[in-house]
Amino acid sequence: MTSLTHADYLATRRFPGLDGLRALAALAVVFFHFGGRAWDGLQGWIGVQMFFVLSGFLITTLALREEQRTGRVWLRAFYTRRAFRIMPVYFLLLAVTVVVTLGEGTFTSSGMSSALPFYLLFGNELYTSGSPFGVSWSLGVEQKFYLVWPLLFVLTSVAAPGSWARRMGITLGSTVLLLVIWLTVDAHWAQFPLHYVSVLVGCMLAMVLHHPRGFAALRPLTHPVTACVVAVLFVVAHFSVKPAAAAIGHGWQGVVPMYALAVALLLVAVVAPGPVSRVLACRPMAFIGERSYALYLVQTLAAAVVGLVVEEHGTAQAVAVSVVGLVMADVLHRWVERPAIRVGQRVIQRWRAGVAPAPAAAPVG
């Protein structure tokens, strides 16, 4: 049993253990929403922060590898991949939610009529009054990251010496600025910068692991034995979220930056082959993880179906919502997500064929 080498890390086209993390994060959120007091200790709300760290890590890793392989980041291809990956399921479920609320006569009273303009323009997190599609708030955060981050990459990718240091400096400086805004501005909107802190922690981890010296510093965490220790410590940290929040102050917000760092350390352990990665990549976890995006968005509709039989929040309702949600998510994954992704890939291939031959992109995730 040895630690992962930097060359092997760069050659790894996919990190299967990340599917398991997606699965755990999605289920944690479902149990937070529908599990009742019995699952309060799980503090599943913070699973969204795991999604944010993962997004920052994966998108930055893809960009760094594409730049290393081709000398640039192809923005048009990036935005096309994101659009075909995210928008079909998102807009389909948004349309279904609108139709259901119209049919029930609750389109206005549920807040859906007021929220719809925000949802159509991906300002989801800016609408805070509640609606049947309220779980989509995190998509607003992610979409803004997808829009801005690649542009920053292009602006700093003159492939000149020192670009790594510039990027790390910009990312670290942005993180500090967001934390200062959160700590000093007394306004409701000041909580939103914290979500981007989680995303930027993932971005910085990707940059550190891509750099030989940065990887060398974290390489001990990739050893199978050390990775198991890191995983156990992360579980302890996760279940300490509630007491930590009480001790630190600032409510739930105070633990978010530290939790993001804990997720980043866990990611280092998960990207390496070993027991932790194998457990997270097992078939059930992979199944849920591949459908986690659809499961996250469809949970409210699944709860509406389950609510016809199980009315009260609790373990029974959370399990039922998870099962019904996974059935719905599987249908969406097979008939909407994957076909849309393939269409996006064909569009990019046609563009690439019309420009110049280039090496195929290395999938990461």
C-alpha positions in Angstrom: 0.0 0.0 0.0 1.5 3.3 -1.1 0.5 6.9 -1.5 -0.8 8.2 -4.9 1.9 9.8 -7.1 1.4 13.1 -8.8 1.8 11.5 -12.2 -0.9 8.9 -11.4 -3.2 11.7 -10.1 -2.8 13.6 -13.3 -3.4 10.5 -15.3 -6.6 9.6 -13.4 -9.5 10.3 -15.8 -12.3 9.8 -13.2 -12.5 9.7 -9.4 -15.3 7.1 -8.8 -15.4 7.8 -5.0 -16.9 11.2 -5.7 -20.1 9.6 -6.7 -20.4 8.3 -3.2 -19.9 11.7 -1.7 -22.6 13.1 -4.0 -24.9 10.3 -2.9 -24.3 11.1 0.8 -24.7 14.8 0.3 -28.0 14.4 -1.6 -29.5 11.9 1.0 -28.4 14.1 3.9 -30.3 17.0 2.4 -33.4 14.9 1.9 -33.3 13.6 5.5 -32.8 17.2 6.7 -35.9 18.3 4.9 -38.2 15.4 5.7 -36.6 13.3 8.5 -37.9 15.4 11.4 -36.2 15.8 14.8 -34.9 12.2 14.8 -32.4 13.2 12.2 -31.5 16.6 13.6 -28.0 15.4 14.6 -27.2 14.6 11.0 -27.4 18.3 10.1 -28.1 17.4 6.6 -28.5 21.0 5.4 -24.7 21.2 5.3 -24.6 18.6 2.5 -25.1 21.4 0.1 -21.7 22.8 1.1 -20.2 19.4 0.1 -21.7 19.9 -3.4 -20.2 23.4 -3.6 -16.7 22.2 -2.7 -17.0 19.3 -5.2 -18.1 21.7 -7.9 -15.2 24.0 -7.3 -12.7 21.1 -7.3 -14.0 19.4 -10.4 -14.5 22.4 -12.6 -11.1 23.8 -11.7 -9.4 20.4 -12.2 -11.1 20.1 -15.7 -9.9 23.6 -16.6 -6.4 23.0 -15.4 -6.1 19.8 -17.3 -7.6 21.2 -20.5 -5.2 24.1 -20.4 -2.2 21.8 -19.8 -3.3 19.6 -22.6 -4.3 22.2 -25.2 -2.7 25.4 -24.0 -6.1 27.1 -23.4 -9.6 26.7 -21.9 -12.2 26.5 -24.6 -15.0 28.7 -23.1 -17.7 27.8 -25.7 -17.3 24.1 -25.1 -17.3 24.6 -21.3 -20.5 26.6 -21.3 -22.1 24.2 -23.7 -21.3 21.2 -21.5 -22.7 23.0 -18.5 -25.8 24.1 -20.3 -26.7 20.6 -21.6 -25.8 19.0 -18.2 -27.9 21.3 -16.0 -30.6 23.1 -17.9 -32.8 20.3 -19.4 -33.6 18.7 -16.0 -33.8 22.0 -14.3 -36.3 23.6 -16.7 -38.3 20.4 -17.0 -38.8 20.2 -13.2 -39.5 24.0 -13.1 -42.2 23.6 -15.7 -43.7 20.6 -13.9 -43.8 22.6 -10.6 -45.5 25.5 -12.4 -48.1 23.2 -13.9 -48.8 21.5 -10.6 -49.2 24.7 -8.7 -51.5 26.1 -11.4 -53.5 22.9 -11.3 -53.8 23.1 -7.5 -54.7 26.8 -7.7 -51.7 27.6 -5.5 -49.5 29.3 -8.1 -49.8 32.7 -6.4 -50.3 31.7 -2.7 -47.4 29.3 -2.8 -45.0 32.0 -3.8 -44.4 30.4 -7.2 -45.6 33.4 -9.2 -43.3 35.8 -7.4 -40.3 33.4 -7.5 -40.6 32.4 -11.2 -38.7 35.4 -12.7 -35.8 34.6 -10.3 -35.8 30.9 -11.3 -35.9 31.7 -15.0 -32.8 33.9 -14.7 -31.0 31.6 -12.2 -31.3 34.2 -9.4 -32.7 31.4 -7.2 -30.8 32.2 -4.1 -32.0 35.8 -4.2 -35.7 34.8 -3.7 -35.9 34.0 0.0 -39.7 34.0 0.7 -40.1 30.3 0.0 -41.8 28.4 -2.9 -42.3 24.8 -4.0 -39.1 25.0 -6.0 -37.1 26.6 -3.2 -34.5 23.7 -3.1 -33.1 25.1 -6.4 -31.5 28.0 -4.6 -28.1 26.3 -4.7 -28.4 26.2 -8.5 -28.3 30.0 -8.5 -25.0 29.9 -6.6 -23.5 27.3 -8.9 -24.6 29.0 -12.1 -22.9 32.2 -11.2 -19.7 30.3 -10.4 -19.9 28.5 -13.8 -20.3 31.9 -15.5 -17.5 33.8 -13.8 -14.8 31.3 -12.9 -13.9 30.1 -16.5 -13.6 33.8 -17.5 -11.1 34.4 -14.7 -9.2 31.4 -16.0 -8.9 32.8 -19.5 -7.9 36.2 -18.2 -5.0 34.6 -16.2 -4.1 31.9 -18.7 -1.6 33.7 -20.9 0.4 30.6 -20.0 3.0 32.9 -18.6 5.3 32.0 -15.7 3.6 32.8 -12.4 0.1 32.1 -13.6 -0.4 29.4 -10.9 0.6 31.9 -8.2 -1.6 34.6 -9.7 -4.6 32.3 -9.7 -4.0 31.1 -6.2 -3.6 34.7 -5.0 -6.8 35.8 -6.7 -8.7 32.8 -5.3 -7.3 33.2 -1.8 -7.9 37.0 -1.9 -11.4 36.5 -3.1 -12.1 34.0 -0.3 -10.8 36.4 2.4 -12.9 39.2 0.9 -16.0 37.1 1.0 -15.3 36.2 4.6 -14.8 39.9 5.5 -18.1 40.8 3.9 -19.9 38.0 5.8 -18.3 39.1 9.1 -18.8 42.9 8.7 -22.0 43.4 6.8 -25.2 43.3 8.8 -27.7 42.3 6.1 -29.5 39.1 5.2 -27.8 38.9 1.8 -24.3 38.8 3.5 -24.8 35.0 4.1 -24.5 34.3 0.4 -20.8 34.9 0.2 -20.2 32.0 2.5 -21.5 29.6 -0.2 -18.9 30.9 -2.6 -16.3 30.4 0.1 -17.1 26.7 -0.1 -16.8 26.7 -3.9 -13.5 28.6 -3.8 -12.1 26.1 -1.2 -12.7 23.4 -3.8 -11.0 25.5 -6.5 -7.9 26.1 -4.4 -7.7 22.4 -3.6 -7.7 21.6 -7.3 -4.9 24.1 -7.9 -2.8 22.8 -5.0 -3.2 19.2 -6.2 -2.4 20.1 -9.8 0.9 21.7 -8.8 3.8 19.2 -8.0 4.9 20.8 -4.8 1.3 21.3 -3.6 0.5 17.7 -4.3 3.6 16.6 -2.5 2.5 18.5 0.6 -0.9 16.7 0.7 0.3 13.3 -0.7 0.5 11.6 2.7 -3.3 11.9 2.9 -3.6 9.7 -0.1 -2.0 6.7 1.6 -4.8 4.1 2.2 -4.3 3.9 6.0 -4.2 7.7 6.3 -7.2 8.0 4.0 -9.2 5.8 6.4 -8.2 8.0 9.4 -9.2 11.1 7.5 -12.6 9.6 6.6 -13.2 8.7 10.3 -12.2 12.1 11.4 -14.5 13.7 8.8 -17.5 11.7 10.1 -16.7 12.9 13.6 -16.4 16.5 12.3 -19.7 16.2 10.5 -21.6 15.0 13.5 -20.0 17.9 15.5 -21.5 20.5 13.3 -24.4 21.4 15.6 -22.3 21.7 18.8 -19.6 23.5 16.9 -22.1 26.0 15.6 -23.3 26.7 19.1 -19.8 27.2 20.4 -18.6 29.4 17.6 -21.6 31.7 17.3 -22.9 33.2 14.1 -25.5 30.4 13.9 -25.1 27.8 11.1 -22.9 30.2 9.1 -20.0 30.0 11.5 -19.2 26.4 10.7 -19.4 26.6 6.9 -15.8 27.6 6.2 -14.4 25.0 8.5 -16.7 22.3 7.1 -15.5 23.3 3.6 -11.9 22.7 4.6 -12.8 19.4 6.1 -14.5 18.3 2.9 -11.4 19.4 1.0 -9.2 17.2 3.1 -11.6 14.3 2.6 -11.4 14.8 -1.1 -7.7 14.3 -1.0 -8.3 10.9 0.6 -11.1 10.0 -1.8 -9.3 10.7 -5.1 -6.7 8.0 -4.3 -7.4 4.3 -4.8 -8.0 2.6 -1.5 -10.7 1.3 0.9 -12.4 4.7 1.3 -12.7 5.2 -2.4 -13.9 1.6 -2.9 -16.6 2.0 -0.3 -17.8 5.3 -1.8 -17.7 3.9 -5.4 -19.7 0.7 -4.6 -22.7 0.1 -6.9 -25.5 1.5 -4.7 -23.5 4.7 -3.9 -22.6 5.1 -7.6 -26.2 4.6 -8.6 -27.4 7.3 -6.2 -24.5 9.6 -6.9 -25.0 9.6 -10.7 -28.6 10.6 -10.0 -27.9 13.0 -7.2 -28.5 16.2 -9.2 -32.0 15.0 -10.3 -32.7 13.6 -6.8 -31.9 16.9 -5.2 -34.2 18.9 -7.5 -37.1 16.4 -7.6 -37.3 15.9 -3.8 -40.1 18.3 -3.3 -42.3 16.7 -6.0 -41.4 13.3 -4.5 -42.5 14.5 -1.1 -45.8 15.7 -2.5 -46.5 12.1 -3.7 -45.3 10.6 -0.5 -47.4 13.1 1.5 -50.5 11.5 0.3 -49.7 8.4 2.4 -47.1 9.6 5.0 -48.1 13.1 6.2 -45.7 13.8 9.1 -42.0 14.4 8.8 -40.0 11.5 10.2 -37.8 8.6 9.3 -40.6 6.9 7.3 -41.3 9.9 5.2 -37.6 10.6 4.6 -37.0 7.0 3.5 -40.1 7.1 1.3 -39.1 10.4 -0.3 -35.6 9.0 -1.0 -37.0 5.9 -2.7 -39.7 7.7 -4.7 -37.2 10.5 -5.5 -34.7 8.0 -6.7 -37.3 6.4 -9.0 -38.1 9.8 -10.5 -34.4 10.7 -10.6 -33.6 7.5 -12.5 -36.2 8.3 -15.1 -34.8 11.8 -15.5 -31.2 10.5 -15.6 -32.0 7.9 -18.3 -34.4 9.9 -20.5 -33.3 13.6 -20.0 -29.9 14.0 -18.4 -27.9 11.4 -20.4 -29.5 12.2 -23.8 -29.0 15.9 -23.3 -25.3 15.4 -22.3 -24.8 13.3 -25.5 -26.4 16.1 -27.6 -24.0 18.6 -26.0 -21.0 16.4 -26.7 -22.0 16.0 -30.4 -22.4 19.8 -30.7 -18.9 20.2 -29.3 -17.5 17.5 -31.5 -18.9 19.2 -34.6 -17.3 22.5 -33.6 -14.0 20.8 -32.9 -14.1 19.0 -36.3 -14.7 22.3 -38.0 -11.9 24.1 -36.2 -8.9 21.8 -35.8 -8.2 18.4 -34.3 -7.6 18.5 -30.6 -7.1 15.9 -27.9 -10.2 14.6 -26.3 -11.2 16.1 -23.0 -10.4 14.0 -20.0 -13.5 13.5 -17.9 -13.1 14.1 -14.2 -15.7 13.4 -11.6 
